[in-house]
Amino acid sequence: MANGPILALKYKDRRDVKMLSTAHSAKFVNTGKRNREREEIQKPECVHEYNQYMGAVDCSDQMVAYLSFRRRTLKWWKKAFFHILSLAILNSYILYKEHFLQVRAAIANRDDPRKKQQPMLHRKFRNLVVKQMISTSGYVNEATGRRASATAHTLTRLTGRHFLERIPPNNPGGRPPTRVCVVCGPAAPSDATSKRRSSFQCKQCRQTLCIEPCMELYHTMDDYVGAYKRRQEGNNTNNDTC
């Protein structure tokens, strides 16, 4: 049924398919497939084009539905908001996976422990996003008086843009202070008298870091202390075999 530019269509396939379109007519087109009697299978043009081009949308809806947090009690505009928010999180996860795989492909021929890593699961990614949103909301737990867990910083640490800067001096015109690096410091033995210190920090994270390799490990590895230890053990092994 058509009313001006609007086509309302009901088509019987395995189930009833109902569609509204302003870009199609009610004509049938060949799908390029045949039934058991070797006859051409025809479908309405809008149904055929939907099946041909909308697979990615169906996949996206399916991934959003797996971890949907919509509730029936929500008003319609809240449902729309949270659906758009879910789509934004899904799109960011897809971009994260693409970037992760590009980085892993770029280091495939290097002796780098990151090439054995797998991208985090969608559920874990969403949990990190939630923790990050909670950590920046300003909410204070009434029972403890503390802000949300510091683990929410992980998402920003692993995905954001980061740059080094000198640690600001305590006194104007003074020399930049040095502090224990958050990567190689904890990796050193507990009885070490001289842990590596640095006068640099991440401008975004405000964490003291050595230029190499701690800056890279801190912003690319979930367990950056363990990664530093493994790298040092590998270097020691190579030195022993030389």
Phi and psi restraints in degrees (value plus and minus 20) as a CYANA .aco file:
   2 ALA   PHI    -142.6  -102.6
   2 ALA   PSI     121.1   161.1
   3 ASN   PHI    -154.3  -114.3
   3 ASN   PSI      77.6   117.6
   4 GLY   PHI      45.7    85.7
   4 GLY   PSI    -149.7  -109.7
   5 PRO   PHI    -101.6   -61.6
   5 PRO   PSI     -25.0    15.0
   6 ILE   PHI    -116.1   -76.1
   6 ILE   PSI     107.9   147.9
   7 LEU   PHI    -129.5   -89.5
   7 LEU   PSI     104.2   144.2
   8 ALA   PHI    -128.2   -88.2
   8 ALA   PSI     103.2   143.2
   9 LEU   PHI    -153.4  -113.4
   9 LEU   PSI     119.9   159.9
  10 LYS   PHI    -145.6  -105.6
  10 LYS   PSI     100.7   140.7
  11 TYR   PHI    -144.2  -104.2
  11 TYR   PSI     113.9   153.9
  12 LYS   PHI    -113.7   -73.7
  12 LYS   PSI      89.4   129.4
  13 ASP   PHI    -134.4   -94.4
  13 ASP   PSI    -150.8  -110.8
  14 ARG   PHI     -85.2   -45.2
  14 ARG   PSI     -46.8    -6.8
  15 ARG   PHI    -165.3  -125.3
  15 ARG   PSI     151.9   191.9
  16 ASP   PHI     -90.4   -50.4
  16 ASP   PSI     110.8   150.8
  17 VAL   PHI    -134.6   -94.6
  17 VAL   PSI     100.5   140.5
  18 LYS   PHI    -133.2   -93.2
  18 LYS   PSI     112.7   152.7
  19 MET   PHI    -160.8  -120.8
  19 MET   PSI     128.2   168.2
  20 LEU   PHI    -138.7   -98.7
  20 LEU   PSI     115.7   155.7
  21 SER   PHI    -169.0  -129.0
  21 SER   PSI     124.7   164.7
  22 THR   PHI    -132.9   -92.9
  22 THR   PSI     -12.9    27.1
  23 ALA   PHI    -141.1  -101.1
  23 ALA   PSI     -15.5    24.5
  24 HIS   PHI    -153.1  -113.1
  24 HIS   PSI     141.1   181.1
  25 SER   PHI    -124.6   -84.6
  25 SER   PSI    -198.8  -158.8
  26 ALA   PHI    -109.0   -69.0
  26 ALA   PSI      -9.4    30.6
  27 LYS   PHI     -92.1   -52.1
  27 LYS   PSI     135.6   175.6
  28 PHE   PHI    -118.4   -78.4
  28 PHE   PSI     125.8   165.8
  29 VAL   PHI    -149.6  -109.6
  29 VAL   PSI     136.3   176.3
  30 ASN   PHI     -93.0   -53.0
  30 ASN   PSI     118.1   158.1
  31 THR   PHI    -112.9   -72.9
  31 THR   PSI     -28.6    11.4
  32 GLY   PHI      64.1   104.1
  32 GLY   PSI     -14.0    26.0
  33 LYS   PHI    -136.9   -96.9
  33 LYS   PSI     142.0   182.0
  34 ARG   PHI    -148.2  -108.2
  34 ARG   PSI     131.2   171.2
  35 ASN   PHI    -107.2   -67.2
  35 ASN   PSI    -191.6  -151.6
  36 ARG   PHI     -84.1   -44.1
  36 ARG   PSI     -47.0    -7.0
  37 GLU   PHI    -106.4   -66.4
  37 GLU   PSI     -10.3    29.7
  38 ARG   PHI      45.5    85.5
  38 ARG   PSI       6.3    46.3
  39 GLU   PHI    -114.3   -74.3
  39 GLU   PSI     125.9   165.9
  40 GLU   PHI     -81.8   -41.8
  40 GLU   PSI     111.9   151.9
  41 ILE   PHI    -108.3   -68.3
  41 ILE   PSI     103.9   143.9
  42 GLN   PHI    -134.1   -94.1
  42 GLN   PSI     125.7   165.7
  43 LYS   PHI    -159.6  -119.6
  43 LYS   PSI     139.3   179.3
  44 PRO   PHI     -76.8   -36.8
  44 PRO   PSI     125.8   165.8
  45 GLU   PHI     -76.0   -36.0
  45 GLU   PSI     -63.9   -23.9
  46 CYS   PHI     -87.3   -47.3
  46 CYS   PSI     -56.2   -16.2
  47 VAL   PHI     -87.1   -47.1
  47 VAL   PSI     -63.0   -23.0
  48 HIS   PHI     -82.6   -42.6
  48 HIS   PSI     -64.5   -24.5
  49 GLU   PHI     -89.2   -49.2
  49 GLU   PSI     -53.9   -13.9
  50 TYR   PHI     -81.9   -41.9
  50 TYR   PSI     -67.9   -27.9
  51 ASN   PHI     -82.8   -42.8
  51 ASN   PSI     -51.0   -11.0
  52 GLN   PHI     -99.2   -59.2
  52 GLN   PSI     -55.2   -15.2
  53 TYR   PHI    -136.5   -96.5
  53 TYR   PSI     -31.5     8.5
  54 MET   PHI    -122.6   -82.6
  54 MET   PSI      -4.3    35.7
  55 GLY   PHI     -80.8   -40.8
  55 GLY   PSI     -59.6   -19.6
  56 ALA   PHI     -85.2   -45.2
  56 ALA   PSI     -56.2   -16.2
  57 VAL   PHI     -86.8   -46.8
  57 VAL   PSI     -63.0   -23.0
  58 ASP   PHI     -81.0   -41.0
  58 ASP   PSI     -61.2   -21.2
  59 CYS   PHI     -84.1   -44.1
  59 CYS   PSI     -61.1   -21.1
  60 SER   PHI     -83.1   -43.1
  60 SER   PSI     -66.1   -26.1
  61 ASP   PHI     -80.8   -40.8
  61 ASP   PSI     -57.6   -17.6
  62 GLN   PHI     -85.3   -45.3
  62 GLN   PSI     -64.2   -24.2
  63 MET   PHI     -86.3   -46.3
  63 MET   PSI     -57.2   -17.2
  64 VAL   PHI     -87.0   -47.0
  64 VAL   PSI     -59.6   -19.6
  65 ALA   PHI     -85.5   -45.5
  65 ALA   PSI     -50.2   -10.2
  66 TYR   PHI     -78.4   -38.4
  66 TYR   PSI     -58.4   -18.4
  67 LEU   PHI    -140.5  -100.5
  67 LEU   PSI      14.7    54.7
  68 SER   PHI     -89.4   -49.4
  68 SER   PSI     120.6   160.6
  69 PHE   PHI    -140.0  -100.0
  69 PHE   PSI       4.3    44.3
  70 ARG   PHI     -93.7   -53.7
  70 ARG   PSI     126.8   166.8
  71 ARG   PHI    -147.6  -107.6
  71 ARG   PSI     128.1   168.1
  72 ARG   PHI     -85.9   -45.9
  72 ARG   PSI     -44.4    -4.4
  73 THR   PHI     -97.8   -57.8
  73 THR   PSI     -31.3     8.7
  74 LEU   PHI     -92.1   -52.1
  74 LEU   PSI     126.9   166.9
  75 LYS   PHI     -90.4   -50.4
  75 LYS   PSI     141.5   181.5
  76 TRP   PHI     -79.9   -39.9
  76 TRP   PSI     -58.8   -18.8
  77 TRP   PHI     -91.2   -51.2
  77 TRP   PSI     -47.9    -7.9
  78 LYS   PHI     -91.2   -51.2
  78 LYS   PSI     -58.2   -18.2
  79 LYS   PHI     -81.0   -41.0
  79 LYS   PSI     -64.0   -24.0
  80 ALA   PHI     -83.0   -43.0
  80 ALA   PSI     -62.5   -22.5
  81 PHE   PHI     -82.5   -42.5
  81 PHE   PSI     -68.6   -28.6
  82 PHE   PHI     -90.3   -50.3
  82 PHE   PSI     -49.5    -9.5
  83 HIS   PHI     -87.0   -47.0
  83 HIS   PSI     -63.6   -23.6
  84 ILE   PHI     -84.3   -44.3
  84 ILE   PSI     -59.1   -19.1
  85 LEU   PHI     -82.3   -42.3
  85 LEU   PSI     -61.8   -21.8
  86 SER   PHI     -82.8   -42.8
  86 SER   PSI     -60.6   -20.6
  87 LEU   PHI     -84.2   -44.2
  87 LEU   PSI     -59.9   -19.9
  88 ALA   PHI     -83.9   -43.9
  88 ALA   PSI     -61.2   -21.2
  89 ILE   PHI     -85.7   -45.7
  89 ILE   PSI     -61.2   -21.2
  90 LEU   PHI     -82.8   -42.8
  90 LEU   PSI     -64.1   -24.1
  91 ASN   PHI     -82.8   -42.8
  91 ASN   PSI     -59.8   -19.8
  92 SER   PHI     -86.6   -46.6
  92 SER   PSI     -55.0   -15.0
  93 TYR   PHI     -86.3   -46.3
  93 TYR   PSI     -60.1   -20.1
  94 ILE   PHI     -82.7   -42.7
  94 ILE   PSI     -62.9   -22.9
  95 LEU   PHI     -84.2   -44.2
  95 LEU   PSI     -59.9   -19.9
  96 TYR   PHI     -79.8   -39.8
  96 TYR   PSI     -65.4   -25.4
  97 LYS   PHI     -84.4   -44.4
  97 LYS   PSI     -61.4   -21.4
  98 GLU   PHI     -81.6   -41.6
  98 GLU   PSI     -64.4   -24.4
  99 HIS   PHI     -84.7   -44.7
  99 HIS   PSI     -62.4   -22.4
 100 PHE   PHI     -79.8   -39.8
 100 PHE   PSI     -66.7   -26.7
 101 LEU   PHI     -87.8   -47.8
 101 LEU   PSI     -53.8   -13.8
 102 GLN   PHI     -85.2   -45.2
 102 GLN   PSI     -63.1   -23.1
 103 VAL   PHI     -84.5   -44.5
 103 VAL   PSI     -62.9   -22.9
 104 ARG   PHI     -85.4   -45.4
 104 ARG   PSI     -55.9   -15.9
 105 ALA   PHI     -88.9   -48.9
 105 ALA   PSI     -54.3   -14.3
 106 ALA   PHI     -89.8   -49.8
 106 ALA   PSI     -46.3    -6.3
 107 ILE   PHI    -126.7   -86.7
 107 ILE   PSI      -3.8    36.2
 108 ALA   PHI     -80.2   -40.2
 108 ALA   PSI     -52.6   -12.6
 109 ASN   PHI    -116.8   -76.8
 109 ASN   PSI     -12.7    27.3
 110 ARG   PHI    -120.8   -80.8
 110 ARG   PSI     141.7   181.7
 111 ASP   PHI    -107.1   -67.1
 111 ASP   PSI      55.4    95.4
 112 ASP   PHI    -148.7  -108.7
 112 ASP   PSI     105.9   145.9
 113 PRO   PHI     -84.5   -44.5
 113 PRO   PSI     -38.7     1.3
 114 ARG   PHI     -86.4   -46.4
 114 ARG   PSI     -43.6    -3.6
 115 LYS   PHI     -89.6   -49.6
 115 LYS   PSI     -33.3     6.7
 116 LYS   PHI    -115.0   -75.0
 116 LYS   PSI     -25.5    14.5
 117 GLN   PHI     -97.6   -57.6
 117 GLN   PSI     134.4   174.4
 118 GLN   PHI    -132.4   -92.4
 118 GLN   PSI     128.2   168.2
 119 PRO   PHI     -82.1   -42.1
 119 PRO   PSI     129.0   169.0
 120 MET   PHI     -86.2   -46.2
 120 MET   PSI     134.0   174.0
 121 LEU   PHI     -89.6   -49.6
 121 LEU   PSI     137.6   177.6
 122 HIS   PHI     -78.0   -38.0
 122 HIS   PSI     -62.1   -22.1
 123 ARG   PHI     -82.5   -42.5
 123 ARG   PSI     -63.8   -23.8
 124 LYS   PHI     -85.4   -45.4
 124 LYS   PSI     -59.3   -19.3
 125 PHE   PHI     -80.3   -40.3
 125 PHE   PSI     -65.0   -25.0
 126 ARG   PHI     -84.3   -44.3
 126 ARG   PSI     -58.8   -18.8
 127 ASN   PHI     -81.8   -41.8
 127 ASN   PSI     -60.2   -20.2
 128 LEU   PHI     -86.6   -46.6
 128 LEU   PSI     -57.9   -17.9
 129 VAL   PHI     -82.2   -42.2
 129 VAL   PSI     -64.3   -24.3
 130 VAL   PHI     -81.5   -41.5
 130 VAL   PSI     -65.5   -25.5
 131 LYS   PHI     -82.4   -42.4
 131 LYS   PSI     -59.2   -19.2
 132 GLN   PHI     -84.6   -44.6
 132 GLN   PSI     -61.8   -21.8
 133 MET   PHI     -85.3   -45.3
 133 MET   PSI     -59.1   -19.1
 134 ILE   PHI     -86.1   -46.1
 134 ILE   PSI     -59.5   -19.5
 135 SER   PHI     -86.9   -46.9
 135 SER   PSI     -44.5    -4.5
 136 THR   PHI    -121.5   -81.5
 136 THR   PSI     -14.6    25.4
 137 SER   PHI    -102.6   -62.6
 137 SER   PSI     -37.5     2.5
 138 GLY   PHI      63.7   103.7
 138 GLY   PSI     -17.4    22.6
 139 TYR   PHI     -88.1   -48.1
 139 TYR   PSI     116.1   156.1
 140 VAL   PHI    -136.0   -96.0
 140 VAL   PSI     108.3   148.3
 141 ASN   PHI     -86.5   -46.5
 141 ASN   PSI     100.9   140.9
 142 GLU   PHI     -86.8   -46.8
 142 GLU   PSI     -50.0   -10.0
 143 ALA   PHI     -92.6   -52.6
 143 ALA   PSI     -58.8   -18.8
 144 THR   PHI    -129.0   -89.0
 144 THR   PSI     -38.7     1.3
 145 GLY   PHI      54.9    94.9
 145 GLY   PSI      -8.5    31.5
 146 ARG   PHI    -127.5   -87.5
 146 ARG   PSI     137.0   177.0
 147 ARG   PHI     -98.5   -58.5
 147 ARG   PSI     156.3   196.3
 148 ALA   PHI     -79.0   -39.0
 148 ALA   PSI     140.9   180.9
 149 SER   PHI     -75.9   -35.9
 149 SER   PSI     123.6   163.6
 150 ALA   PHI     -90.7   -50.7
 150 ALA   PSI     -31.6     8.4
 151 THR   PHI     -85.8   -45.8
 151 THR   PSI     -35.8     4.2
 152 ALA   PHI     -84.7   -44.7
 152 ALA   PSI     -37.9     2.1
 153 HIS   PHI     -88.3   -48.3
 153 HIS   PSI     -36.6     3.4
 154 THR   PHI     -78.7   -38.7
 154 THR   PSI     -63.0   -23.0
 155 LEU   PHI     -81.9   -41.9
 155 LEU   PSI     -66.6   -26.6
 156 THR   PHI     -84.9   -44.9
 156 THR   PSI     -58.9   -18.9
 157 ARG   PHI     -81.8   -41.8
 157 ARG   PSI     -57.2   -17.2
 158 LEU   PHI    -112.7   -72.7
 158 LEU   PSI     -36.6     3.4
 159 THR   PHI    -141.5  -101.5
 159 THR   PSI     -36.8     3.2
 160 GLY   PHI    -101.3   -61.3
 160 GLY   PSI    -199.9  -159.9
 161 ARG   PHI    -115.1   -75.1
 161 ARG   PSI     111.7   151.7
 162 HIS   PHI    -153.2  -113.2
 162 HIS   PSI     121.7   161.7
 163 PHE   PHI    -159.0  -119.0
 163 PHE   PSI     127.6   167.6
 164 LEU   PHI    -104.5   -64.5
 164 LEU   PSI     131.0   171.0
 165 GLU   PHI    -167.9  -127.9
 165 GLU   PSI     138.4   178.4
 166 ARG   PHI     -88.0   -48.0
 166 ARG   PSI     121.4   161.4
 167 ILE   PHI     -86.3   -46.3
 167 ILE   PSI     106.4   146.4
 168 PRO   PHI     -78.5   -38.5
 168 PRO   PSI     118.1   158.1
 169 PRO   PHI     -87.2   -47.2
 169 PRO   PSI     133.4   173.4
 170 ASN   PHI     -89.7   -49.7
 170 ASN   PSI     -53.0   -13.0
 171 ASN   PHI    -138.2   -98.2
 171 ASN   PSI     121.6   161.6
 172 PRO   PHI     -75.3   -35.3
 172 PRO   PSI     109.7   149.7
 173 GLY   PHI      62.6   102.6
 173 GLY   PSI     -23.6    16.4
 174 GLY   PHI    -101.6   -61.6
 174 GLY   PSI     154.4   194.4
 175 ARG   PHI     -99.2   -59.2
 175 ARG   PSI     126.5   166.5
 176 PRO   PHI     -81.5   -41.5
 176 PRO   PSI     113.3   153.3
 177 PRO   PHI     -92.2   -52.2
 177 PRO   PSI     143.7   183.7
 178 THR   PHI    -135.5   -95.5
 178 THR   PSI     124.3   164.3
 179 ARG   PHI    -156.1  -116.1
 179 ARG   PSI     144.4   184.4
 180 VAL   PHI     -90.3   -50.3
 180 VAL   PSI     112.0   152.0
 181 CYS   PHI     -86.1   -46.1
 181 CYS   PSI     117.9   157.9
 182 VAL   PHI     -95.1   -55.1
 182 VAL   PSI     -30.8     9.2
 183 VAL   PHI    -118.5   -78.5
 183 VAL   PSI     -82.7   -42.7
 184 CYS   PHI    -101.2   -61.2
 184 CYS   PSI     -38.1     1.9
 185 GLY   PHI     -83.2   -43.2
 185 GLY   PSI     -76.4   -36.4
 186 PRO   PHI     -84.6   -44.6
 186 PRO   PSI     -42.1    -2.1
 187 ALA   PHI     -96.2   -56.2
 187 ALA   PSI     -38.8     1.2
 188 ALA   PHI     -94.7   -54.7
 188 ALA   PSI     133.1   173.1
 189 PRO   PHI     -75.4   -35.4
 189 PRO   PSI     127.8   167.8
 190 SER   PHI     -83.6   -43.6
 190 SER   PSI     -45.4    -5.4
 191 ASP   PHI    -114.8   -74.8
 191 ASP   PSI     -10.8    29.2
 192 ALA   PHI     -86.3   -46.3
 192 ALA   PSI     110.6   150.6
 193 THR   PHI    -104.3   -64.3
 193 THR   PSI     -44.2    -4.2
 194 SER   PHI    -151.5  -111.5
 194 SER   PSI      67.3   107.3
 195 LYS   PHI     -98.9   -58.9
 195 LYS   PSI     129.3   169.3
 196 ARG   PHI     -83.0   -43.0
 196 ARG   PSI     114.1   154.1
 197 ARG   PHI    -139.2   -99.2
 197 ARG   PSI     135.6   175.6
 198 SER   PHI    -159.8  -119.8
 198 SER   PSI     130.5   170.5
 199 SER   PHI    -121.9   -81.9
 199 SER   PSI      -6.8    33.2
 200 PHE   PHI    -134.3   -94.3
 200 PHE   PSI     133.9   173.9
 201 GLN   PHI    -163.0  -123.0
 201 GLN   PSI     138.4   178.4
 202 CYS   PHI     -92.5   -52.5
 202 CYS   PSI     108.2   148.2
 203 LYS   PHI     -84.4   -44.4
 203 LYS   PSI     -51.9   -11.9
 204 GLN   PHI    -108.5   -68.5
 204 GLN   PSI     -62.5   -22.5
 205 CYS   PHI    -108.2   -68.2
 205 CYS   PSI     -39.6     0.4
 206 ARG   PHI      40.6    80.6
 206 ARG   PSI      19.4    59.4
 207 GLN   PHI    -135.6   -95.6
 207 GLN   PSI     116.1   156.1
 208 THR   PHI     -90.2   -50.2
 208 THR   PSI     109.5   149.5
 209 LEU   PHI    -163.6  -123.6
 209 LEU   PSI     122.5   162.5
 210 CYS   PHI     -94.9   -54.9
 210 CYS   PSI     132.5   172.5
 211 ILE   PHI     -83.4   -43.4
 211 ILE   PSI     -64.6   -24.6
 212 GLU   PHI    -161.1  -121.1
 212 GLU   PSI     108.0   148.0
 213 PRO   PHI    -119.3   -79.3
 213 PRO   PSI     -11.7    28.3
 214 CYS   PHI     -86.1   -46.1
 214 CYS   PSI     -57.0   -17.0
 215 MET   PHI     -78.3   -38.3
 215 MET   PSI     -65.6   -25.6
 216 GLU   PHI     -89.4   -49.4
 216 GLU   PSI     -65.1   -25.1
 217 LEU   PHI     -82.8   -42.8
 217 LEU   PSI     -60.7   -20.7
 218 TYR   PHI     -82.5   -42.5
 218 TYR   PSI     -54.1   -14.1
 219 HIS   PHI    -121.9   -81.9
 219 HIS   PSI     -13.7    26.3
 220 THR   PHI    -150.0  -110.0
 220 THR   PSI     -35.2     4.8
 221 MET   PHI    -136.8   -96.8
 221 MET   PSI     115.8   155.8
 222 ASP   PHI     -85.8   -45.8
 222 ASP   PSI     -70.1   -30.1
 223 ASP   PHI    -120.7   -80.7
 223 ASP   PSI      60.1   100.1
 224 TYR   PHI     -91.0   -51.0
 224 TYR   PSI     -51.2   -11.2
 225 VAL   PHI     -87.5   -47.5
 225 VAL   PSI     -65.5   -25.5
 226 GLY   PHI     -82.1   -42.1
 226 GLY   PSI     -58.1   -18.1
 227 ALA   PHI     -84.7   -44.7
 227 ALA   PSI     -58.9   -18.9
 228 TYR   PHI     -84.7   -44.7
 228 TYR   PSI     -62.6   -22.6
 229 LYS   PHI     -82.4   -42.4
 229 LYS   PSI     -63.2   -23.2
 230 ARG   PHI     -84.0   -44.0
 230 ARG   PSI     -57.5   -17.5
 231 ARG   PHI     -86.1   -46.1
 231 ARG   PSI     -61.9   -21.9
 232 GLN   PHI     -85.5   -45.5
 232 GLN   PSI     -60.0   -20.0
 233 GLU   PHI     -83.7   -43.7
 233 GLU   PSI     -58.3   -18.3
 234 GLY   PHI     -85.0   -45.0
 234 GLY   PSI     -60.5   -20.5
 235 ASN   PHI     -84.9   -44.9
 235 ASN   PSI     -60.0   -20.0
 236 ASN   PHI     -85.9   -45.9
 236 ASN   PSI     -57.8   -17.8
 237 THR   PHI     -84.6   -44.6
 237 THR   PSI     -62.6   -22.6
 238 ASN   PHI     -84.1   -44.1
 238 ASN   PSI     -58.0   -18.0
 239 ASN   PHI     -87.4   -47.4
 239 ASN   PSI     -55.5   -15.5
 240 ASP   PHI     -89.4   -49.4
 240 ASP   PSI     -48.7    -8.7
 241 THR   PHI    -110.2   -70.2
 241 THR   PSI     -25.9    14.1
